[in-house]
Amino acid sequence: MHKINPVVISLLLVSFFVSCNNSGQTQTGKLLSTDSVQNINQLPARSGFIDTINGKPTDLYILKNSSGTTLAITNYGGRFVSLLVPDKNGRLRDVVVGFKTLEEFINSTEAYFGATIGRVGNRIAKGKFSIDGKEYTLFTNNGPNTLHGGKKGFQAVVWDAQQSNDSTLILSYLSKDGEEGFPGNLDVKVTYALNQRNQVTINYEATTDKKTVVNLTNHAFFNLNGEGSGTINDHLLQINADAYTPVDATLIPTGKIEPVAGTPFDFTKPLTIGARLDTTGNTQLRYGKGYDHNFVLRSTAIGGLHPAATIVGNQSGIVLEVATTEPGLQFYGGNFMQSQNTFKGGSKDDFRTAFCLETQHFPDAPNQPSFQNILLAPGNTYRSSSVYKFSLQQ
């Protein structure tokens, strides 16, 4: 089993931003120079993403930096298609699973690979919520509940794209009043940026002309060892959370916030994902078929963001640190992957071969009085930021 010093991981979380001023090296590892990175072309062809859907053009947009890190995004669903990152041997590994054509994303049995999620990420109980005494009804697409915005969430729309350089992409979308049952015309802008320190920043903004609910996130499916490398259960994970929100059998939070101590949800110290993954012995893991739960992040902020998680690819040596302005983090361990789709490199989407770290407000927040609300009123602006930083294990 691959191990890393727990003290090192703890230092990674604390030093996430204060160490970023040195462009050549960070506390989490030494970034490789262009000369030491083998230029392995793993990006899908742009031609596979050029199309027109509902009268709007789709394309593939590329962000890159001098270390070789390259992020490919399609404006269909605001999706991460590929993310090439230098590994410990100087080779670029694609750490985001996905498909090589737009058609494959559209036809996938998994709707959310790499996508921007909205209007409301995660679940809303029984597809209902109320604002000022008025009840709104949504499409229920996850058993009795609404998941990730309903039948046609933001993952299935074409965003307007604006790219003026190699480091930044802006996607915007107007979600009209009544779309998927949500009130208000919601004007959304998502900015994706890649810098020279191998940080991918996602900034979300939204305004509305009527009171509504908003909870945006990104649903990238990661495997830090690369697509086709097998299970993610040997990745080493630490989550900056002392508590989590337990769920019922339909994965709706009970409304309680419970400590992770003494449970399989305790990732306060580095632990492999699979170390306590006994779905028969724990009711919560049985409900989610593994990890599919919201973690209550510690609120220690650094420049408005706070460390959320650190995870290490046991084969690649690639370290991913996540920081966010959000109070919660959904850790999903790929429990519903069923080998029904073929990824861009030729491997199947096998059980637990990718994970998600979705920054968010808590699930079912509109129906849970004890959770921070996600109400957005006219005249206010919804803002959320998350940073995904890549480096190498020392």
N, C-alpha and C positions, 0 to 999 in steps of 0.2 A: 504493500500500500504506500502510495506517495505521501510524504508528510512535509509540513512546513512548520517552523518554529511559531508557536502561538503568540509570542511576544512580537515577532515581526509583523504578523497580521494585525495585531492591535495597533502597532505604530503606523501601519499603512492607513488605517482609518483616521487616526488623529492628524496625520501629516498630509492628507489628501490634497489640500489646496496650498498650504504653506510651502510645500516642496515644489510647486509648479513654476517658479520663477526662473529656474535653471533650465534652459531649453534643451540642453544636451543630456541631462541626467536628472533622475528623480529619486526620491527615497525608496520607491518601489522597484526600481530596476533601471538599467542603462538602456536607453533607446538606441536602436541600431542605426548606423549611418546608411546613406543610400548605397555606398559601395559594398557594404556587407550584406545587403539584402538581395537575394536571388530574385530576379524579376520573373515570377511564374504567373503566367496569364490565366487567372481563374475566373475572370469576369465573364458573365454571359454576354452574348452579342446584343448590341443595342437594337438591331433589327427585330429581335423577338419581342420588343416592347412598344414598337411604333404602330399605333392603331388609332381608331376613333370609336369611342363608346358614348352613346347618347349625344352625339354631336360634338364631343369634346376630345381633343387629341391626347394620346398617352405617349410617354417616352421613358427613357432611362437616363438618369442624371448622375454624374460622377463627381465626388469630392475626393481630393487626394492631398497628401503632404509629401515633404521631401524624404521622409523615412520609409516611404513605400506604402504606408497605410492608405487604403482606398475604400470608400463607401459608395455603393451603388444604390440609388433609390428610384423607384418608379412612382409617378404621381397617381397611378391607380391604387387607391387605398393608402397613399403615403407610406409605402412599404420599403423596409430594408430588404434588398435583394441579395447583396453580398457585402461583406466587410472583411477585407484582407488586412491581416495584422502580422508583423514579423514575429516568428517564434524563436526559441532559444538557439536554434541552428541557423538563423538568418533566412529562413524560408518564409514566404508569405502563406499564411493559413487563412482560409475563409471560415470565420468563426460564427457566421450566421447561416442557418439552413434556409433553403428556399428553392425556387425553380428558375429554369433558364429561359422561360417565355411567359408572356402575359397570359396566354391561354391556359397554361398550367396553373397559374395562380387562380384564375377564374373558376376552373373546373375542379380544384382541389377539394377533397372531403373535409379538410381543415381550413376554415375561412380566414384565420387570423395570422398566418405566417407573416411576420415582419411588419404588420400593419399599424397605422395610427388608429387609435380606438376612440369612439365617441358616439353620441353625445356623452353617454355615461358609461365609463369602463366598469367592468365587473357586473355583478348581479343586482337586479331590483326585484324584490319579492312579489310574486304573483303578477308582475307586469303592471303594478299600480303605485301611484303616489299622489299626494295632494299638495297644492299650493294655495294658501289663503282660503281653505275650505273647499276648493274645487278639485275634484278627482280627475286624474288623467290615466288613460289606459293605453298600454303599450303592447306590441306583439310579443308573445311568449315563445322564445326560441330555444329555451334550455329547461326542458321539463315544464314545471309550472311557473318558471321565472323568465325574466328578460335578461339576456346576457349581451354585454358590449354594444348596447345601442339598439338592439332589436334585429329584425329580419334583414334590413339593409342599413347597417351602421356605416361609419366613416371608412371602414375597410373596403367597402364595395362601391365607392364613388370616385369620380375623377376630380382631382384637385387642380386648381390653376397654379402653374409653376413659374417661378422667376429665379433665374440663376445668372449672376453677373460676374462670378469668379469661381475658382477651383475649390474654395473653402466653405461656401455658403449656398444653401438652397432655401427658398421661401415657398411654402405651399399654402394656399388659401382656399376656403370653401364657404359658401353661404348655405347653411342648413335652414330651409324655409319653415315658417310657422306651420306646425302640424306634422312635420316630417317624422315618421315613425311614432307619432302620437305625442311628441314633445311640443310644448308651447314656445312661441317666440321665434322671430327670425334671428338665428345665431350666426354671427360673422366670425369665422375662425381663421387664425393665422398660426402656422407652425414653422419655426425657423430651425434648420439643421445646420450645424457648423462643425467643421473638423479643423483643429489647430495643429501646430507643429509639435505639441507635447502629447499627441495621440489621444486627445480628448474629443469625444463626440458630444456636443451640447445640443439639447432639444429645448427650445423655448416655445411655450404654448401661450396664445392670447385669444380671448373671445369676448365679444360684446353682444348684447341682446336688446330688442325693443319691447320685450315682455318678460316678466319673471319666469325663469326656467331653472333647470338643474344641469350642471356641467361637471364632468370628471374625466379629463383626457389623459391618455397614456400611450405608450408604445408597446407593441407585442412582438418584439424581436425574439426569435427562438435561437438561443446560443448553444454552441458546443465549442469550448475553447481548444479542444484537440482537433477540431475540424470535422466537417461532414464525413460520415462513413467510418469514424474512429471508434464507434461502439457506444456503450453506456456512458451517461454523465454521472453515474453514481460514485465514481472515484474522484470527481472534482472536489476540491477542498473549499468549503463555504464557511463564511462568517457573516452573520446578520446583526446589525447594530440595534437590537430590539430585546427588551426584557419581557415583553408581553405580546400576545397575539389575540385575534378575535375568533373564538371557536364557532363552528357552524352546525347547522342541522343536517339531516340526510339529503337535503336538496342544495346544500352548500350556501345557504343563507345564514349570515351571522345571527347568533342567539341574542346579541345585544350586550353580552358580557365581554369584558377584557380580562384575560387570565394570564398569569405569569408563565413563562416558558420553562422556568426552572423545574427540573425533575421530569420533563416531558421530552418526547422526540423532537420538539420544536425549539429546543435550546441550541441555538447556533451562536451564542455569545462568545464562545471560543471556537477556533477552527475545527471543523469536523467534516469528514467526507459525507456527501449527500446520502449515501446508502447505509451509513453506519447504524442508524436506528430505524431503518425503513421497514418496520414490521406492520403490515397493514392488517394482520389478523389480531394483533394484540392491542391495538389502539383504535378506539372508536373514531377519532378524528381522521386518522390516516385511512381507515376503512371507508369513511364517507367520501373522501377525495381520491380514493384509489392510490394514495400517496400524498405528497405535498401539493396542495392547491389552496393555500391559506394566506390571509393578510397578517402581516407583522406590524406591530405598533412601534414605530421607530423612536429612538431617543431623540429629544428635541435640541440637543447641543448643536448650535448653528455656527458655521464658518462662512462669513460673507453672505448670509442668507440661505446657504445650502448646508445640509448636514450629511455626514457619511451614512449610507444605508447598508451596503454590503460589499464584501470582497470575496472573490472566487478565483481559484487557480486551476488551470488545466494541468492535470497530472502528467500528461505526455508532452505537451507543448511548452510548458513553463510560462504560458501567457497568463498574466494577472489582469482581471477586470475589477475595477472599483466603480461603484455606483454611488452618486451623491444626488440629493434632491431637496427641493423645498416642500415636498409633500409629507404628510404625516404617516403614510403607510406604504408598505411594499408587499405586493402579491408575489410569493415564490411558488412557481408552478414547475413540477418536475417531469413534465412530459408523460403523464400517466394515461392520457387518452390517445396517444399516438398508436396507430394500429397497422402500420406497414401497408397502407393503402395508396400511398403516393410515392413517386420517384423524384428525388431531389436532383438539382442541376449537375451534381457530380456522378449520378448513377446509383446512389444508395437509396434504400427505402427509409421512410419515416418510422423507424422501428420504435417500439416501446422504450420510453425514457432515454432517447438518444439526443434530446435537446431540453433546455430549461429556459424559463422566462423569469425576469425580475421586473415587474411592472410597478412603477411608482404611481401612487394614487392616494385619494381620499378613501375612506373605508367603504367596503361593499354595502349596498342597500342603505346608504346614508340618508336618503329622503324619508325612510321609514323607521329610522333608529334615532330617537331623541337624544341618546347619550353620545352619539358620534358627531364629529364636526360636520356642519351642514355644507351642502354643495350648491346652495341657492345663488343664482346670479340675477341681479336686478338691473333694469335700464339705468344708464349713467355710470355703472361700475364696469370694471374690466377684470375678467378672469385671467390670472397669470400663474404659470407653473413652469419650473425649470428642472431639468435633470441632466446629469453629466455622466457619461460612460468613458472611463479612462483606462487605457491599455498600456501595460508595461511588461517587464520580464521579471520573473522570480529571481532573487539573488541567492 
